[in-house]
């Protein structure tokens, strides 16, 4: 998502939006925390 947003879409507004979504996805995966799930009241599974 990051590469496509910056390189393929030439850093257009849509490309920057796609890159931003890629950053959020990357951070969510690395830290195991999803802001949308927290707002919805979901908690991660334990175990």
mmCIF file of the N, C-alpha and C atoms, coordinates in Angstrom:
data_MODEL
# 
_entry.id   MODEL 
# 
loop_
_atom_site.group_PDB 
_atom_site.id 
_atom_site.type_symbol 
_atom_site.label_atom_id 
_atom_site.label_alt_id 
_atom_site.label_comp_id 
_atom_site.label_asym_id 
_atom_site.label_entity_id 
_atom_site.label_seq_id 
_atom_site.pdbx_PDB_ins_code 
_atom_site.Cartn_x 
_atom_site.Cartn_y 
_atom_site.Cartn_z 
_atom_site.occupancy 
_atom_site.B_iso_or_equiv 
_atom_site.pdbx_formal_charge 
_atom_site.auth_seq_id 
_atom_site.auth_comp_id 
_atom_site.auth_asym_id 
_atom_site.auth_atom_id 
_atom_site.pdbx_PDB_model_num 
ATOM 1   N N  . UNK A 1 1  ? 0.830   -1.178  0.000  1.00 0.00 ? 1  UNK A N  1 
ATOM 2   C CA . UNK A 1 1  ? 0.000   0.000   0.000  1.00 0.00 ? 1  UNK A CA 1 
ATOM 3   C C  . UNK A 1 1  ? 0.878   1.246   0.000  1.00 0.00 ? 1  UNK A C  1 
ATOM 4   N N  . UNK A 1 2  ? 1.935   1.207   0.787  1.00 0.00 ? 2  UNK A N  1 
ATOM 5   C CA . UNK A 1 2  ? 2.830   2.364   0.830  1.00 0.00 ? 2  UNK A CA 1 
ATOM 6   C C  . UNK A 1 2  ? 3.492   2.602   -0.524 1.00 0.00 ? 2  UNK A C  1 
ATOM 7   N N  . UNK A 1 3  ? 4.051   1.548   -1.092 1.00 0.00 ? 3  UNK A N  1 
ATOM 8   C CA . UNK A 1 3  ? 4.759   1.668   -2.369 1.00 0.00 ? 3  UNK A CA 1 
ATOM 9   C C  . UNK A 1 3  ? 3.802   2.070   -3.478 1.00 0.00 ? 3  UNK A C  1 
ATOM 10  N N  . UNK A 1 4  ? 2.650   1.456   -3.525 1.00 0.00 ? 4  UNK A N  1 
ATOM 11  C CA . UNK A 1 4  ? 1.665   1.773   -4.555 1.00 0.00 ? 4  UNK A CA 1 
ATOM 12  C C  . UNK A 1 4  ? 1.214   3.230   -4.436 1.00 0.00 ? 4  UNK A C  1 
ATOM 13  N N  . UNK A 1 5  ? 0.971   3.677   -3.237 1.00 0.00 ? 5  UNK A N  1 
ATOM 14  C CA . UNK A 1 5  ? 0.506   5.045   -3.037 1.00 0.00 ? 5  UNK A CA 1 
ATOM 15  C C  . UNK A 1 5  ? 1.513   6.095   -3.427 1.00 0.00 ? 5  UNK A C  1 
ATOM 16  N N  . UNK A 1 6  ? 2.777   5.845   -3.154 1.00 0.00 ? 6  UNK A N  1 
ATOM 17  C CA . UNK A 1 6  ? 3.799   6.849   -3.437 1.00 0.00 ? 6  UNK A CA 1 
ATOM 18  C C  . UNK A 1 6  ? 4.338   6.706   -4.855 1.00 0.00 ? 6  UNK A C  1 
ATOM 19  N N  . UNK A 1 7  ? 4.692   5.485   -5.255 1.00 0.00 ? 7  UNK A N  1 
ATOM 20  C CA . UNK A 1 7  ? 5.351   5.281   -6.537 1.00 0.00 ? 7  UNK A CA 1 
ATOM 21  C C  . UNK A 1 7  ? 4.359   5.188   -7.697 1.00 0.00 ? 7  UNK A C  1 
ATOM 22  N N  . UNK A 1 8  ? 3.381   4.300   -7.587 1.00 0.00 ? 8  UNK A N  1 
ATOM 23  C CA . UNK A 1 8  ? 2.487   4.065   -8.720 1.00 0.00 ? 8  UNK A CA 1 
ATOM 24  C C  . UNK A 1 8  ? 1.507   5.210   -8.942 1.00 0.00 ? 8  UNK A C  1 
ATOM 25  N N  . UNK A 1 9  ? 1.046   5.824   -7.890 1.00 0.00 ? 9  UNK A N  1 
ATOM 26  C CA . UNK A 1 9  ? 0.090   6.923   -8.036 1.00 0.00 ? 9  UNK A CA 1 
ATOM 27  C C  . UNK A 1 9  ? 0.772   8.288   -7.975 1.00 0.00 ? 9  UNK A C  1 
ATOM 28  N N  . UNK A 1 10 ? 2.076   8.322   -8.007 1.00 0.00 ? 10 UNK A N  1 
ATOM 29  C CA . UNK A 1 10 ? 2.882   9.548   -8.083 1.00 0.00 ? 10 UNK A CA 1 
ATOM 30  C C  . UNK A 1 10 ? 2.564   10.563  -6.989 1.00 0.00 ? 10 UNK A C  1 
ATOM 31  N N  . UNK A 1 11 ? 2.326   10.057  -5.810 1.00 0.00 ? 11 UNK A N  1 
ATOM 32  C CA . UNK A 1 11 ? 2.081   10.902  -4.633 1.00 0.00 ? 11 UNK A CA 1 
ATOM 33  C C  . UNK A 1 11 ? 0.936   11.881  -4.856 1.00 0.00 ? 11 UNK A C  1 
ATOM 34  N N  . UNK A 1 12 ? -0.085  11.455  -5.591 1.00 0.00 ? 12 UNK A N  1 
ATOM 35  C CA . UNK A 1 12 ? -1.287  12.267  -5.769 1.00 0.00 ? 12 UNK A CA 1 
ATOM 36  C C  . UNK A 1 12 ? -2.080  12.228  -4.459 1.00 0.00 ? 12 UNK A C  1 
ATOM 37  N N  . UNK A 1 13 ? -3.118  13.027  -4.341 1.00 0.00 ? 13 UNK A N  1 
ATOM 38  C CA . UNK A 1 13 ? -3.914  12.970  -3.111 1.00 0.00 ? 13 UNK A CA 1 
ATOM 39  C C  . UNK A 1 13 ? -4.449  11.570  -2.818 1.00 0.00 ? 13 UNK A C  1 
ATOM 40  N N  . UNK A 1 14 ? -4.903  10.863  -3.842 1.00 0.00 ? 14 UNK A N  1 
ATOM 41  C CA . UNK A 1 14 ? -5.365  9.500   -3.639 1.00 0.00 ? 14 UNK A CA 1 
ATOM 42  C C  . UNK A 1 14 ? -4.216  8.591   -3.222 1.00 0.00 ? 14 UNK A C  1 
ATOM 43  N N  . UNK A 1 15 ? -3.045  8.800   -3.797 1.00 0.00 ? 15 UNK A N  1 
ATOM 44  C CA . UNK A 1 15 ? -1.875  8.010   -3.432 1.00 0.00 ? 15 UNK A CA 1 
ATOM 45  C C  . UNK A 1 15 ? -1.450  8.249   -1.998 1.00 0.00 ? 15 UNK A C  1 
ATOM 46  N N  . UNK A 1 16 ? -1.528  9.493   -1.559 1.00 0.00 ? 16 UNK A N  1 
ATOM 47  C CA . UNK A 1 16 ? -1.165  9.808   -0.180 1.00 0.00 ? 16 UNK A CA 1 
ATOM 48  C C  . UNK A 1 16 ? -2.172  9.217   0.802  1.00 0.00 ? 16 UNK A C  1 
ATOM 49  N N  . UNK A 1 17 ? -3.444  9.192   0.420  1.00 0.00 ? 17 UNK A N  1 
ATOM 50  C CA . UNK A 1 17 ? -4.461  8.562   1.250  1.00 0.00 ? 17 UNK A CA 1 
ATOM 51  C C  . UNK A 1 17 ? -4.206  7.062   1.359  1.00 0.00 ? 17 UNK A C  1 
ATOM 52  N N  . UNK A 1 18 ? -3.854  6.434   0.238  1.00 0.00 ? 18 UNK A N  1 
ATOM 53  C CA . UNK A 1 18 ? -3.536  5.012   0.233  1.00 0.00 ? 18 UNK A CA 1 
ATOM 54  C C  . UNK A 1 18 ? -2.292  4.737   1.075  1.00 0.00 ? 18 UNK A C  1 
ATOM 55  N N  . UNK A 1 19 ? -1.295  5.597   1.001  1.00 0.00 ? 19 UNK A N  1 
ATOM 56  C CA . UNK A 1 19 ? -0.089  5.441   1.818  1.00 0.00 ? 19 UNK A CA 1 
ATOM 57  C C  . UNK A 1 19 ? -0.406  5.587   3.300  1.00 0.00 ? 19 UNK A C  1 
ATOM 58  N N  . UNK A 1 20 ? -1.272  6.515   3.637  1.00 0.00 ? 20 UNK A N  1 
ATOM 59  C CA . UNK A 1 20 ? -1.689  6.682   5.031  1.00 0.00 ? 20 UNK A CA 1 
ATOM 60  C C  . UNK A 1 20 ? -2.387  5.441   5.561  1.00 0.00 ? 20 UNK A C  1 
ATOM 61  N N  . UNK A 1 21 ? -3.225  4.843   4.727  1.00 0.00 ? 21 UNK A N  1 
ATOM 62  C CA . UNK A 1 21 ? -3.888  3.602   5.128  1.00 0.00 ? 21 UNK A CA 1 
ATOM 63  C C  . UNK A 1 21 ? -2.868  2.487   5.309  1.00 0.00 ? 21 UNK A C  1 
ATOM 64  N N  . UNK A 1 22 ? -1.829  2.486   4.484  1.00 0.00 ? 22 UNK A N  1 
ATOM 65  C CA . UNK A 1 22 ? -0.768  1.495   4.620  1.00 0.00 ? 22 UNK A CA 1 
ATOM 66  C C  . UNK A 1 22 ? -0.006  1.650   5.918  1.00 0.00 ? 22 UNK A C  1 
ATOM 67  N N  . UNK A 1 23 ? 0.246   2.875   6.315  1.00 0.00 ? 23 UNK A N  1 
ATOM 68  C CA . UNK A 1 23 ? 0.947   3.130   7.577  1.00 0.00 ? 23 UNK A CA 1 
ATOM 69  C C  . UNK A 1 23 ? 0.106   2.650   8.755  1.00 0.00 ? 23 UNK A C  1 
ATOM 70  N N  . UNK A 1 24 ? -1.188  2.950   8.735  1.00 0.00 ? 24 UNK A N  1 
ATOM 71  C CA . UNK A 1 24 ? -2.073  2.514   9.815  1.00 0.00 ? 24 UNK A CA 1 
ATOM 72  C C  . UNK A 1 24 ? -2.103  0.988   9.880  1.00 0.00 ? 24 UNK A C  1 
ATOM 73  N N  . UNK A 1 25 ? -2.183  0.333   8.725  1.00 0.00 ? 25 UNK A N  1 
ATOM 74  C CA . UNK A 1 25 ? -2.192  -1.128  8.680  1.00 0.00 ? 25 UNK A CA 1 
ATOM 75  C C  . UNK A 1 25 ? -0.893  -1.696  9.232  1.00 0.00 ? 25 UNK A C  1 
ATOM 76  N N  . UNK A 1 26 ? 0.225   -1.112  8.860  1.00 0.00 ? 26 UNK A N  1 
ATOM 77  C CA . UNK A 1 26 ? 1.528   -1.574  9.339  1.00 0.00 ? 26 UNK A CA 1 
ATOM 78  C C  . UNK A 1 26 ? 1.654   -1.415  10.851 1.00 0.00 ? 26 UNK A C  1 
ATOM 79  N N  . UNK A 1 27 ? 1.283   -0.265  11.372 1.00 0.00 ? 27 UNK A N  1 
ATOM 80  C CA . UNK A 1 27 ? 1.380   -0.013  12.815 1.00 0.00 ? 27 UNK A CA 1 
ATOM 81  C C  . UNK A 1 27 ? 0.439   -0.938  13.588 1.00 0.00 ? 27 UNK A C  1 
ATOM 82  N N  . UNK A 1 28 ? -0.763  -1.145  13.053 1.00 0.00 ? 28 UNK A N  1 
ATOM 83  C CA . UNK A 1 28 ? -1.718  -2.051  13.693 1.00 0.00 ? 28 UNK A CA 1 
ATOM 84  C C  . UNK A 1 28 ? -1.148  -3.460  13.782 1.00 0.00 ? 28 UNK A C  1 
ATOM 85  N N  . UNK A 1 29 ? -0.537  -3.924  12.701 1.00 0.00 ? 29 UNK A N  1 
ATOM 86  C CA . UNK A 1 29 ? 0.036   -5.263  12.692 1.00 0.00 ? 29 UNK A CA 1 
ATOM 87  C C  . UNK A 1 29 ? 1.222   -5.409  13.620 1.00 0.00 ? 29 UNK A C  1 
ATOM 88  N N  . UNK A 1 30 ? 2.072   -4.406  13.662 1.00 0.00 ? 30 UNK A N  1 
ATOM 89  C CA . UNK A 1 30 ? 3.284   -4.479  14.486 1.00 0.00 ? 30 UNK A CA 1 
ATOM 90  C C  . UNK A 1 30 ? 2.944   -4.451  15.975 1.00 0.00 ? 30 UNK A C  1 
ATOM 91  N N  . UNK A 1 31 ? 2.046   -3.563  16.365 1.00 0.00 ? 31 UNK A N  1 
ATOM 92  C CA . UNK A 1 31 ? 1.739   -3.398  17.785 1.00 0.00 ? 31 UNK A CA 1 
ATOM 93  C C  . UNK A 1 31 ? 0.556   -4.233  18.257 1.00 0.00 ? 31 UNK A C  1 
ATOM 94  N N  . UNK A 1 32 ? -0.221  -4.791  17.341 1.00 0.00 ? 32 UNK A N  1 
ATOM 95  C CA . UNK A 1 32 ? -1.359  -5.607  17.727 1.00 0.00 ? 32 UNK A CA 1 
ATOM 96  C C  . UNK A 1 32 ? -2.476  -4.804  18.356 1.00 0.00 ? 32 UNK A C  1 
ATOM 97  N N  . UNK A 1 33 ? -2.573  -3.550  18.015 1.00 0.00 ? 33 UNK A N  1 
ATOM 98  C CA . UNK A 1 33 ? -3.609  -2.676  18.554 1.00 0.00 ? 33 UNK A CA 1 
ATOM 99  C C  . UNK A 1 33 ? -4.376  -2.049  17.395 1.00 0.00 ? 33 UNK A C  1 
ATOM 100 N N  . UNK A 1 34 ? -5.671  -2.163  17.420 1.00 0.00 ? 34 UNK A N  1 
ATOM 101 C CA . UNK A 1 34 ? -6.506  -1.609  16.360 1.00 0.00 ? 34 UNK A CA 1 
ATOM 102 C C  . UNK A 1 34 ? -7.399  -0.525  16.945 1.00 0.00 ? 34 UNK A C  1 
ATOM 103 N N  . UNK A 1 35 ? -7.210  0.724   16.552 1.00 0.00 ? 35 UNK A N  1 
ATOM 104 C CA . UNK A 1 35 ? -8.033  1.797   17.089 1.00 0.00 ? 35 UNK A CA 1 
ATOM 105 C C  . UNK A 1 35 ? -9.521  1.609   16.794 1.00 0.00 ? 35 UNK A C  1 
ATOM 106 N N  . UNK A 1 36 ? -9.864  1.096   15.615 1.00 0.00 ? 36 UNK A N  1 
ATOM 107 C CA . UNK A 1 36 ? -11.270 0.884   15.272 1.00 0.00 ? 36 UNK A CA 1 
ATOM 108 C C  . UNK A 1 36 ? -11.901 -0.162  16.188 1.00 0.00 ? 36 UNK A C  1 
ATOM 109 N N  . UNK A 1 37 ? -11.154 -1.207  16.504 1.00 0.00 ? 37 UNK A N  1 
ATOM 110 C CA . UNK A 1 37 ? -11.674 -2.237  17.414 1.00 0.00 ? 37 UNK A CA 1 
ATOM 111 C C  . UNK A 1 37 ? -11.834 -1.682  18.829 1.00 0.00 ? 37 UNK A C  1 
ATOM 112 N N  . UNK A 1 38 ? -10.926 -0.825  19.237 1.00 0.00 ? 38 UNK A N  1 
ATOM 113 C CA . UNK A 1 38 ? -11.014 -0.221  20.566 1.00 0.00 ? 38 UNK A CA 1 
ATOM 114 C C  . UNK A 1 38 ? -12.246 0.669   20.680 1.00 0.00 ? 38 UNK A C  1 
ATOM 115 N N  . UNK A 1 39 ? -12.551 1.404   19.607 1.00 0.00 ? 39 UNK A N  1 
ATOM 116 C CA . UNK A 1 39 ? -13.737 2.256   19.616 1.00 0.00 ? 39 UNK A CA 1 
ATOM 117 C C  . UNK A 1 39 ? -14.997 1.404   19.675 1.00 0.00 ? 39 UNK A C  1 
ATOM 118 N N  . UNK A 1 40 ? -14.979 0.259   18.994 1.00 0.00 ? 40 UNK A N  1 
ATOM 119 C CA . UNK A 1 40 ? -16.144 -0.633  18.961 1.00 0.00 ? 40 UNK A CA 1 
ATOM 120 C C  . UNK A 1 40 ? -16.280 -1.449  20.248 1.00 0.00 ? 40 UNK A C  1 
ATOM 121 N N  . UNK A 1 41 ? -15.271 -1.406  21.120 1.00 0.00 ? 41 UNK A N  1 
ATOM 122 C CA . UNK A 1 41 ? -15.338 -2.119  22.383 1.00 0.00 ? 41 UNK A CA 1 
ATOM 123 C C  . UNK A 1 41 ? -14.811 -3.543  22.321 1.00 0.00 ? 41 UNK A C  1 
ATOM 124 N N  . UNK A 1 42 ? -14.199 -3.932  21.214 1.00 0.00 ? 42 UNK A N  1 
ATOM 125 C CA . UNK A 1 42 ? -13.646 -5.283  21.102 1.00 0.00 ? 42 UNK A CA 1 
ATOM 126 C C  . UNK A 1 42 ? -12.293 -5.338  21.800 1.00 0.00 ? 42 UNK A C  1 
ATOM 127 N N  . UNK A 1 43 ? -12.011 -6.463  22.381 1.00 0.00 ? 43 UNK A N  1 
ATOM 128 C CA . UNK A 1 43 ? -10.720 -6.686  23.035 1.00 0.00 ? 43 UNK A CA 1 
ATOM 129 C C  . UNK A 1 43 ? -10.010 -7.830  22.339 1.00 0.00 ? 43 UNK A C  1 
ATOM 130 N N  . UNK A 1 44 ? -8.677  -7.785  22.294 1.00 0.00 ? 44 UNK A N  1 
ATOM 131 C CA . UNK A 1 44 ? -7.948  -8.876  21.637 1.00 0.00 ? 44 UNK A CA 1 
ATOM 132 C C  . UNK A 1 44 ? -8.118  -10.200 22.382 1.00 0.00 ? 44 UNK A C  1 
ATOM 133 N N  . UNK A 1 45 ? -8.064  -11.280 21.635 1.00 0.00 ? 45 UNK A N  1 
ATOM 134 C CA . UNK A 1 45 ? -8.165  -12.593 22.241 1.00 0.00 ? 45 UNK A CA 1 
ATOM 135 C C  . UNK A 1 45 ? -6.922  -12.901 23.041 1.00 0.00 ? 45 UNK A C  1 
ATOM 136 N N  . UNK A 1 46 ? -7.083  -13.506 24.156 1.00 0.00 ? 46 UNK A N  1 
ATOM 137 C CA . UNK A 1 46 ? -5.923  -13.869 24.990 1.00 0.00 ? 46 UNK A CA 1 
ATOM 138 C C  . UNK A 1 46 ? -5.618  -15.336 24.760 1.00 0.00 ? 46 UNK A C  1 
ATOM 139 N N  . UNK A 1 47 ? -4.329  -15.653 24.678 1.00 0.00 ? 47 UNK A N  1 
ATOM 140 C CA . UNK A 1 47 ? -3.969  -17.050 24.538 1.00 0.00 ? 47 UNK A CA 1 
ATOM 141 C C  . UNK A 1 47 ? -3.206  -17.297 23.379 1.00 0.00 ? 47 UNK A C  1 
# 
